[in-house]
Amino acid sequence: MLYPNIDVSEMFVEREAQRGAMHTRHLNEQLVRVLKTIGYDVGFQRGTGQYLFDRDGARYLDLLSGFGVFAIGRNHPVLRNALKSVLDADLANLVQMDVSTLAGILAERLLEHAPYMDKVFFANSGAETVEAAMKFARNATGRNEILYCDHGYHGLSYGALSITDDSNFRGGFGSLLPGCSSVPFNDLVALEKALSTRQVAAFIVEPIQGKGVNMPSDEFLPGALALCRKYGTLFIADEIQTGLGRTGKFLAIEHWNVEPDMILLAKALSGGHVPVGALLTRKSIFDKIFNRMDRSLVHGSTFGKNDLAMAAGIATLEVMKHERLVENAAQRGAQIQLALKGMIPGFELLKEVRGKGLMIGVEFGPPKSLRLKASWNILESANKGLFCQLITVPLFKEQKILTQVSGHGSHTIKLLPPLTITEEDGTWIENSFRTVIADSHRVPGAIWSLGKTLVDNAVRKSA
């Protein structure tokens, strides 16, 4: 049978100019409106490593990396070749009544980084991995309650959303999963009070919270693990964003010498091409879920161990090892944090720089001088966090740096670049932030004018 030649790259070129119109008609119209309003509709054409190129050929430094997906950069040749080799091999993929060789290899290599773990369960995404962890914890302990931290983010499917502390995401979706409650981050007293009921199946926590880049105290994670052991609760480390070298260690929990009962990975493990999630756990827990032959399929995911996803994970680990990307994250992160922290005394709007490795939060806050304070208050009264969002606009349009605020209503910009960035990229970041922050201290100025325009437009639409 003759098939038409499907050249997707040619299709992309032919329809690229219609991308906004197609999304408005068939997908998310509100996202298109947002991008146009803030000037982000530049039509990115290609990506290489840590760089993006728009329709005019301008180069941008990507400090968003697809929400942390592109740890090894975009379109890495090793990853691409690995995926091509799978397609060319005509493998018997997803037979289901068989076991996957590539899944075995990837599981083996992941467990080398957490030798206290024994088993791996593969899923399709971070949220799906969180869902699996919740099920595993309830089944293994016979308990129903799941405990999470305020300001925590674990995903947007129903179970994961039930342990995500963000009203902007939770609102309007009805009743969520019962038995889920929160405790303050960094509060061991509150945690012990909640655990002391001995009804909590699991405590799930991001070692560093993604929404705000909130750092744990040195005592919190080790103390939380000790309390979980005391009260028979499983400790789940959600490393979906912090894992695979992001913080300058392969796992963020290594900074605090914590050995949890489950580790959740996703995002960077995909290499940016084929979604994959991985739950690492102990044999004693795993065997309580899959405890008989008739329960060998009691939990699963149709595409969870597909050969392309497994190959992407294997290739990603190889690239990270041979390019020493974990070490690079630690070195480049220290460079960037040192430069940004050095600016704090000179800029009253810049309050704090925090993080580990290449997970960095740059926090802004109320100024003291009267003129700046008046302008700040106008923006904040209209929309909390608007000033911080306005900082990202000239970073993008003038400095060619793509970044984003760390959450709804946040005063923190999160830097989450590929782990491949160079010393020169670090200087680019430093100079760009210095220029934009300096401009933000001038009233009147471009940032404040844009803010006033956005506020006025919002007032007119609400009238």
Backbone torsions as a table, in degrees:
resi	resn	phi	psi	omega
1	MET	NA	134.5	179.8
2	LEU	-89.4	129.9	178.0
3	TYR	-112.3	150.9	175.5
4	PRO	-68.0	150.6	176.5
5	ASN	-77.0	115.1	-178.0
6	ILE	-98.9	102.7	178.2
7	ASP	-104.4	97.5	-175.4
8	VAL	-67.3	-33.6	178.5
9	SER	-64.5	-37.6	176.8
10	GLU	-68.5	-38.4	177.0
11	MET	-61.4	-40.9	178.0
12	PHE	-59.5	-47.2	-178.5
13	VAL	-62.6	-42.4	-177.0
14	GLU	-65.7	-34.8	-173.8
15	ARG	-107.7	1.8	-174.4
16	GLU	-55.6	-41.9	-177.5
17	ALA	-65.0	-15.5	-177.4
18	GLN	-100.9	7.5	-172.9
19	ARG	-58.6	-44.3	179.7
20	GLY	-64.1	-43.4	-179.5
21	ALA	-65.1	-39.9	179.2
22	MET	-65.6	-40.5	179.0
23	HIS	-69.2	-37.5	177.7
24	THR	-62.6	-40.2	-176.8
25	ARG	-79.9	-41.2	-169.0
26	HIS	-114.5	-15.6	-173.8
27	LEU	-126.3	-125.1	-171.9
28	ASN	-100.6	96.0	-178.6
29	GLU	-63.8	-36.6	-177.2
30	GLN	-65.8	-34.8	177.3
31	LEU	-64.8	-40.3	177.5
32	VAL	-60.3	-42.0	-179.8
33	ARG	-64.4	-40.4	178.7
34	VAL	-61.9	-48.2	-177.6
35	LEU	-61.3	-40.2	178.8
36	LYS	-68.3	-39.3	-177.2
37	THR	-63.1	-40.6	-176.7
38	ILE	-98.4	5.1	174.0
39	GLY	79.7	25.4	-179.2
40	TYR	-95.3	2.2	-176.9
41	ASP	-84.5	62.4	-176.0
42	VAL	-92.2	-7.5	177.2
43	GLY	67.8	69.8	179.6
44	PHE	-63.1	133.6	-175.6
45	GLN	-102.5	-35.9	-178.2
46	ARG	-156.6	163.3	178.5
47	GLY	-138.6	137.9	178.0
48	THR	-137.3	119.0	-179.9
49	GLY	59.4	-123.7	-178.8
50	GLN	-93.2	8.9	-174.1
51	TYR	-116.4	146.5	173.9
52	LEU	-119.2	150.8	-179.5
53	PHE	-129.7	128.3	-177.0
54	ASP	-88.2	-175.9	-174.9
55	ARG	-64.1	-18.7	177.6
56	ASP	-97.8	3.4	178.6
57	GLY	87.2	1.7	179.3
58	ALA	-67.9	142.0	-177.6
59	ARG	-98.5	135.0	179.0
60	TYR	-121.5	146.7	172.5
61	LEU	-93.1	122.5	-173.7
62	ASP	-91.3	105.7	177.0
63	LEU	-102.0	14.0	177.5
64	LEU	-107.2	-36.6	178.0
65	SER	45.4	46.2	177.0
66	GLY	60.2	40.7	-174.4
67	PHE	61.7	35.8	175.4
68	GLY	93.6	4.7	-177.3
69	VAL	-71.1	-40.5	-171.1
70	PHE	-91.7	58.4	-179.9
71	ALA	-62.4	-35.4	179.3
72	ILE	-95.2	12.5	-179.1
73	GLY	85.3	166.9	-179.7
74	ARG	-80.1	139.6	170.7
75	ASN	56.0	45.7	178.8
76	HIS	-65.2	132.4	-175.9
77	PRO	-61.5	-33.9	178.6
78	VAL	-65.0	-42.5	178.7
79	LEU	-65.8	-45.0	-179.7
80	ARG	-60.9	-43.1	179.6
81	ASN	-65.5	-36.0	177.9
82	ALA	-63.7	-43.2	179.6
83	LEU	-66.9	-40.4	177.7
84	LYS	-62.7	-37.7	-178.3
85	SER	-65.8	-33.3	176.7
86	VAL	-67.2	-46.7	-179.5
87	LEU	-62.7	-37.5	-177.9
88	ASP	-75.2	-17.1	-174.3
89	ALA	-86.2	-8.7	-178.5
90	ASP	51.9	45.3	-178.2
91	LEU	-68.5	155.2	177.6
92	ALA	-84.2	78.6	-172.0
93	ASN	-78.7	143.8	172.2
94	LEU	51.6	45.3	175.5
95	VAL	-65.0	-29.5	-179.9
96	GLN	74.8	-51.6	174.6
97	MET	-86.7	54.1	179.7
98	ASP	-167.1	172.4	174.8
99	VAL	-117.4	150.7	-171.9
100	SER	-91.9	125.7	176.3
101	THR	-63.9	-46.5	-177.0
102	LEU	-66.1	-34.0	176.0
103	ALA	-63.8	-38.5	177.3
104	GLY	-62.6	-42.1	-180.0
105	ILE	-64.7	-47.2	-178.4
106	LEU	-64.8	-41.6	178.0
107	ALA	-59.9	-44.9	-180.0
108	GLU	-58.5	-43.2	-176.8
109	ARG	-74.1	-33.3	176.1
110	LEU	-67.2	-41.7	-177.7
111	LEU	-67.5	-20.2	174.4
112	GLU	-62.1	-26.7	-179.1
113	HIS	-87.8	-7.6	176.9
114	ALA	-142.3	72.6	-171.6
115	PRO	-62.9	-13.1	176.0
116	TYR	-81.6	-5.7	176.3
117	MET	-97.7	159.4	-176.0
118	ASP	-125.7	-29.3	-169.0
119	LYS	-130.7	154.9	177.4
120	VAL	-132.3	138.1	170.3
121	PHE	-117.7	128.5	-178.5
122	PHE	-100.8	137.4	177.2
123	ALA	-130.7	-168.0	-173.7
124	ASN	-103.9	-9.9	-174.8
125	SER	-164.3	172.4	175.8
126	GLY	-64.2	-46.8	-178.7
127	ALA	-61.5	-39.9	179.7
128	GLU	-67.6	-32.9	176.5
129	THR	-67.9	-38.6	175.5
130	VAL	-62.2	-44.4	178.6
131	GLU	-58.3	-42.9	178.8
132	ALA	-61.9	-42.7	-179.1
133	ALA	-62.4	-39.1	178.7
134	MET	-64.3	-42.9	178.2
135	LYS	-64.9	-45.1	-179.2
136	PHE	-60.1	-43.7	-176.8
137	ALA	-64.6	-43.8	-179.8
138	ARG	-65.1	-42.8	-178.8
139	ASN	-67.7	-43.1	-174.8
140	ALA	-70.4	-30.3	-176.6
141	THR	-101.5	-19.0	-174.0
142	GLY	72.9	11.7	179.0
143	ARG	-106.3	163.6	-173.9
144	ASN	-108.6	-27.4	-169.6
145	GLU	-83.3	142.7	174.7
146	ILE	-120.8	130.1	-178.0
147	LEU	-110.0	136.7	178.9
148	TYR	-138.2	173.8	-176.5
149	CYS	-100.3	148.7	173.4
150	ASP	-63.9	149.3	-174.3
151	HIS	69.0	7.4	-179.9
152	GLY	-78.7	152.2	175.9
153	TYR	-131.7	126.6	-179.0
154	HIS	-132.4	3.1	177.2
155	GLY	131.2	174.7	-171.7
156	LEU	-120.2	2.1	168.9
157	SER	-74.2	166.9	-166.4
158	TYR	-59.6	-45.8	178.6
159	GLY	-65.1	-48.4	-180.0
160	ALA	-62.7	-38.1	178.4
161	LEU	-65.3	-31.1	179.6
162	SER	-66.1	-18.5	176.8
163	ILE	-117.7	24.6	174.1
164	THR	-110.1	121.1	-174.0
165	ASP	-94.1	77.8	178.6
166	ASP	-153.5	107.4	-176.7
167	SER	-64.0	-26.5	178.6
168	ASN	-64.0	-35.6	178.3
169	PHE	-84.7	-34.7	-174.0
170	ARG	-80.0	-28.4	-172.7
171	GLY	-63.1	135.7	173.6
172	GLY	89.2	1.4	-176.0
173	PHE	-110.0	16.0	174.0
174	GLY	75.7	-163.9	-177.0
175	SER	-68.7	134.5	178.7
176	LEU	-99.6	-174.1	-173.2
177	LEU	-65.8	126.8	178.0
178	PRO	-69.8	160.1	176.3
179	GLY	86.2	9.1	-178.8
180	CYS	-110.8	129.6	179.5
181	SER	-146.7	161.6	-173.7
182	SER	-113.9	157.5	170.9
183	VAL	-129.9	156.6	178.3
184	PRO	-63.6	139.2	174.0
185	PHE	-64.9	138.5	178.0
186	ASN	72.5	19.2	-178.5
187	ASP	-119.7	93.9	-177.5
188	LEU	-71.7	-29.1	178.3
189	VAL	-65.1	-47.3	178.8
190	ALA	-64.4	-37.1	179.5
191	LEU	-64.2	-44.6	-179.8
192	GLU	-64.7	-38.5	178.3
193	LYS	-59.7	-42.8	-180.0
194	ALA	-69.2	-38.7	-177.4
195	LEU	-75.5	-25.2	-173.0
196	SER	-65.3	-14.9	175.8
197	THR	-69.4	-17.4	-176.8
198	ARG	58.1	30.3	176.1
199	GLN	-111.6	-1.8	-174.0
200	VAL	-90.0	119.4	178.8
201	ALA	-71.1	-44.0	-174.8
202	ALA	-151.1	147.5	168.9
203	PHE	-110.6	119.0	-179.3
204	ILE	-111.0	134.6	-176.2
205	VAL	-149.6	142.6	168.5
206	GLU	-82.9	127.2	179.5
207	PRO	-54.9	-39.9	168.9
208	ILE	-126.0	124.0	-175.4
209	GLN	-71.4	129.3	-178.7
210	GLY	-67.5	-38.4	179.0
211	LYS	-79.6	90.5	-179.8
212	GLY	110.2	-9.4	-174.3
213	VAL	50.0	52.9	-179.7
214	ASN	-81.2	128.1	-174.7
215	MET	-94.9	140.1	173.9
216	PRO	-76.5	151.5	169.2
217	SER	-67.6	163.2	-179.4
218	ASP	-63.4	-23.1	-177.3
219	GLU	-90.3	-19.9	-166.0
220	PHE	-66.3	-55.6	-175.0
221	LEU	-66.8	-45.9	174.9
222	PRO	-61.2	-39.6	179.0
223	GLY	-65.9	-39.7	178.7
224	ALA	-63.8	-40.9	177.9
225	LEU	-62.5	-43.1	179.5
226	ALA	-62.6	-39.1	178.9
227	LEU	-68.4	-38.8	177.0
228	CYS	-61.9	-41.5	178.1
229	ARG	-63.5	-41.0	-177.3
230	LYS	-62.0	-38.7	-172.7
231	TYR	-108.5	11.6	174.3
232	GLY	73.4	26.6	179.9
233	THR	-102.0	140.8	177.0
234	LEU	-79.8	140.7	179.8
235	PHE	-102.4	118.3	-178.9
236	ILE	-111.2	120.0	176.2
237	ALA	-95.6	111.9	177.3
238	ASP	-84.6	96.7	-179.1
239	GLU	-103.5	25.7	-176.5
240	ILE	-60.9	-37.1	176.5
241	GLN	-101.0	-33.6	-174.8
242	THR	-85.0	-17.2	-174.5
243	GLY	-77.9	175.5	178.8
244	LEU	58.8	49.3	169.6
245	GLY	88.1	-6.8	-174.1
246	ARG	-53.6	-40.6	-173.9
247	THR	-97.5	10.6	-178.1
248	GLY	91.1	1.3	168.1
249	LYS	-129.5	157.1	179.6
250	PHE	-59.1	-43.2	173.3
251	LEU	-120.1	139.9	-179.3
252	ALA	-63.8	-31.9	-179.0
253	ILE	-62.1	-18.4	178.3
254	GLU	-64.0	-26.2	178.4
255	HIS	-62.9	-25.3	-176.4
256	TRP	-118.4	11.8	176.3
257	ASN	53.8	45.9	-179.3
258	VAL	-103.8	135.6	177.0
259	GLU	-119.3	94.0	-174.4
260	PRO	-76.7	-179.3	177.4
261	ASP	-89.9	-25.0	174.7
262	MET	-142.9	144.2	173.9
263	ILE	-124.6	129.9	-178.9
264	LEU	-108.5	127.1	179.7
265	LEU	-126.5	152.4	174.3
266	ALA	-169.8	-137.2	175.9
267	LYS	38.6	-95.5	-173.1
268	ALA	-61.0	-26.1	-179.1
269	LEU	-60.7	-23.5	-178.3
270	SER	-76.2	-16.0	-172.7
271	GLY	68.4	3.1	179.5
272	GLY	89.9	0.7	-175.6
273	HIS	-112.8	-47.6	-175.2
274	VAL	-125.2	114.1	-176.6
275	PRO	-56.9	139.9	178.0
276	VAL	-156.5	144.4	172.7
277	GLY	-130.9	152.8	-178.9
278	ALA	-139.4	130.4	173.9
279	LEU	-108.4	117.6	176.6
280	LEU	-100.5	134.1	-178.3
281	THR	-152.7	178.5	-178.8
282	ARG	-89.0	151.9	-178.9
283	LYS	-59.3	-36.6	-177.8
284	SER	-62.5	-32.3	177.5
285	ILE	-79.7	-48.4	-177.3
286	PHE	-57.6	-41.7	-176.1
287	ASP	-70.4	-17.2	176.4
288	LYS	-78.7	-23.8	177.5
289	ILE	-85.1	-51.7	-179.3
290	PHE	-101.2	70.1	-169.6
291	ASN	-98.4	-7.9	176.9
292	ARG	-145.9	162.1	-180.0
293	MET	-61.4	-35.3	-179.5
294	ASP	-74.9	-5.1	174.8
295	ARG	-113.5	18.4	-178.4
296	SER	-66.8	-18.8	179.1
297	LEU	-120.3	26.5	-174.2
298	VAL	-67.0	-26.4	170.8
299	HIS	-139.3	136.8	-178.8
300	GLY	-164.3	-175.8	-179.2
301	SER	-153.0	119.7	-170.5
302	THR	-50.4	-46.9	-177.1
303	PHE	-98.5	8.1	-170.4
304	GLY	-60.1	-33.7	-178.9
305	LYS	-114.1	30.1	-177.9
306	ASN	-65.3	149.1	-170.4
307	ASP	-62.6	-34.1	179.7
308	LEU	-67.1	-41.8	178.7
309	ALA	-65.0	-42.5	179.7
310	MET	-64.9	-40.2	177.9
311	ALA	-64.7	-38.8	178.0
312	ALA	-62.1	-42.2	178.8
313	GLY	-65.3	-43.6	178.9
314	ILE	-61.3	-47.0	-179.3
315	ALA	-63.7	-40.3	179.7
316	THR	-60.4	-45.9	179.2
317	LEU	-63.0	-37.6	178.3
318	GLU	-64.6	-45.0	179.6
319	VAL	-62.4	-44.7	-179.2
320	MET	-61.3	-38.7	-179.4
321	LYS	-69.4	-50.0	-172.9
322	HIS	-75.4	-27.6	178.2
323	GLU	-96.1	2.2	177.8
324	ARG	52.2	50.2	-173.8
325	LEU	-73.7	-28.5	176.3
326	VAL	-63.7	-45.8	178.0
327	GLU	-64.1	-38.4	179.1
328	ASN	-64.8	-37.7	178.4
329	ALA	-61.5	-42.6	179.4
330	ALA	-64.2	-43.8	-176.4
331	GLN	-70.3	-48.8	-178.6
332	ARG	-68.1	-36.0	177.9
333	GLY	-62.7	-42.4	178.3
334	ALA	-62.7	-40.3	178.5
335	GLN	-60.4	-48.7	-175.9
336	ILE	-68.2	-44.5	179.8
337	GLN	-62.6	-41.1	179.1
338	LEU	-60.7	-43.6	-179.3
339	ALA	-66.0	-44.0	-177.4
340	LEU	-71.4	-39.3	177.7
341	LYS	-63.3	-31.9	178.6
342	GLY	-65.9	-16.9	179.8
343	MET	-84.9	-17.5	-172.2
344	ILE	-56.6	-44.9	-179.1
345	PRO	-62.7	-24.2	-175.8
346	GLY	-91.9	-9.2	-175.3
347	PHE	-133.9	113.3	-175.1
348	GLU	-70.0	-19.7	178.8
349	LEU	-81.0	-17.7	-178.7
350	LEU	-91.3	116.7	-171.3
351	LYS	-101.7	-43.0	-173.5
352	GLU	-158.0	147.5	171.3
353	VAL	-125.8	126.2	-175.1
354	ARG	-145.3	165.7	177.4
355	GLY	138.8	-173.8	173.3
356	LYS	-140.6	141.5	-179.6
357	GLY	57.2	-132.9	-178.9
358	LEU	-103.1	38.7	167.4
359	MET	-123.8	98.5	-168.2
360	ILE	-127.5	134.1	174.6
361	GLY	-109.3	131.6	177.6
362	VAL	-114.9	106.6	-172.1
363	GLU	-101.7	136.0	176.4
364	PHE	-110.4	158.1	-179.4
365	GLY	-157.0	177.9	-174.0
366	PRO	-58.5	136.1	177.6
367	PRO	-82.1	171.4	179.0
368	LYS	-101.9	-32.7	-177.9
369	SER	-67.6	144.1	-171.0
370	LEU	-61.2	-45.0	-176.1
371	ARG	-64.8	-45.6	178.5
372	LEU	-66.4	-39.5	-178.4
373	LYS	-61.8	-41.4	180.0
374	ALA	-62.6	-43.9	-179.8
375	SER	-67.4	-41.2	177.5
376	TRP	-58.7	-46.7	-177.0
377	ASN	-63.6	-35.6	178.4
378	ILE	-62.4	-46.1	-179.5
379	LEU	-67.1	-44.5	-176.9
380	GLU	-66.8	-35.0	179.0
381	SER	-68.9	-28.6	179.5
382	ALA	-81.2	-39.6	-176.2
383	ASN	-161.8	108.9	-179.3
384	LYS	-58.6	131.1	179.3
385	GLY	87.9	2.3	-176.3
386	LEU	-64.3	-38.1	180.0
387	PHE	-58.4	-45.6	-178.6
388	CYS	-61.3	-41.3	177.5
389	GLN	-62.8	-36.3	-179.7
390	LEU	-67.7	-27.4	176.6
391	ILE	-64.6	-36.3	-177.2
392	THR	-68.8	-22.9	-176.2
393	VAL	-68.8	-54.3	176.5
394	PRO	-67.6	-28.3	173.6
395	LEU	-57.9	-39.5	-179.6
396	PHE	-77.8	-54.3	-171.1
397	LYS	-72.8	-37.5	-174.5
398	GLU	-101.3	-36.5	-175.7
399	GLN	-101.4	-6.5	178.8
400	LYS	59.3	46.2	175.8
401	ILE	-123.6	124.7	178.9
402	LEU	-96.4	120.1	175.8
403	THR	-150.4	-175.8	-173.8
404	GLN	-156.7	155.7	172.4
405	VAL	-67.2	158.0	-170.7
406	SER	-86.1	3.0	177.6
407	GLY	167.5	171.0	-179.4
408	HIS	-62.1	127.3	178.8
409	GLY	70.6	17.4	-175.6
410	SER	-86.1	150.5	173.5
411	HIS	-101.8	14.5	-175.4
412	THR	-119.4	130.8	170.6
413	ILE	-93.2	130.5	-178.7
414	LYS	-101.4	128.8	174.4
415	LEU	-100.4	122.6	-175.6
416	LEU	-140.3	59.4	-173.4
417	PRO	-77.1	165.7	168.8
418	PRO	-55.9	149.4	-178.3
419	LEU	-75.3	1.4	-178.0
420	THR	-91.8	1.4	-174.7
421	ILE	-63.6	154.2	-173.7
422	THR	-106.6	174.5	175.5
423	GLU	-61.2	-37.5	177.7
424	GLU	-64.7	-37.9	176.0
425	ASP	-62.9	-39.7	177.6
426	GLY	-59.8	-40.6	176.8
427	THR	-66.1	-38.5	175.8
428	TRP	-58.5	-45.6	179.4
429	ILE	-62.4	-48.3	-178.9
430	GLU	-58.1	-50.4	-177.3
431	ASN	-65.1	-37.8	-178.8
432	SER	-67.1	-46.9	178.8
433	PHE	-63.3	-40.4	180.0
434	ARG	-61.0	-44.1	-179.1
435	THR	-64.8	-48.0	-176.3
436	VAL	-68.5	-40.9	179.4
437	ILE	-66.6	-39.9	176.9
438	ALA	-60.8	-43.4	178.5
439	ASP	-62.3	-33.7	-177.8
440	SER	-69.9	-14.8	179.1
441	HIS	-90.3	4.4	178.4
442	ARG	-102.2	120.0	178.6
443	VAL	-124.4	122.6	-0.8
444	PRO	-73.7	159.8	-179.8
445	GLY	-162.0	174.1	-173.4
446	ALA	-62.5	-41.1	-177.9
447	ILE	-64.5	-44.9	-178.4
448	TRP	-69.4	-34.4	177.2
449	SER	-65.3	-42.7	177.5
450	LEU	-63.4	-41.9	178.5
451	GLY	-60.7	-43.3	178.9
452	LYS	-63.1	-39.7	178.7
453	THR	-62.3	-44.8	179.9
454	LEU	-64.8	-40.7	178.9
455	VAL	-65.2	-44.6	179.7
456	ASP	-61.9	-41.5	178.9
457	ASN	-62.7	-42.1	179.6
458	ALA	-64.7	-39.2	178.9
459	VAL	-64.7	-43.0	-179.4
460	ARG	-63.8	-40.0	-178.4
461	LYS	-69.5	-31.2	-179.1
462	SER	-83.5	-13.9	-177.6
463	ALA	-73.2	NA	NA
